[in-house]
Amino acid sequence: MNCACCGRDCPDITKHHLVPRTRHSNKKTKKCFTRAELQTTVDFCRSCHRQVHALFTEKELERSYFTLAALLTHPAMSQFINWIKTKSADVRPRVKRLNS
């Protein structure tokens, strides 16, 4: 399968909830999103999935980056995508957490 983020054909695809599951019980989240929107997932390779969670907090993902387009246009994410898409599917880069 292909990663929705970098486009590489990777054997280890994971599901990424655009609105993090930890935020589903929040009252504001329940008002802003439909049940279907809360369950929306995209297929990411492990490298891209780890990068997303390293760059953003759960609250940031819920409030600002709840669409694939928003994630892909973030400068740090697009820089990572441009780098990783030239690598083979078995490359597993180390990820630095910016939100620690």
Buried (B, 14 or more C-beta within 10 A) or exposed (E): EEBBBBEBEBEBBBEBBBBBEEBBEBEEBEEBBEEEEBEBEBBBBBBBBBBBBBBBEBBBBBBEBBBBEEBBEBEEBEEBBEEBEEEEBEEEEEBEEEEE
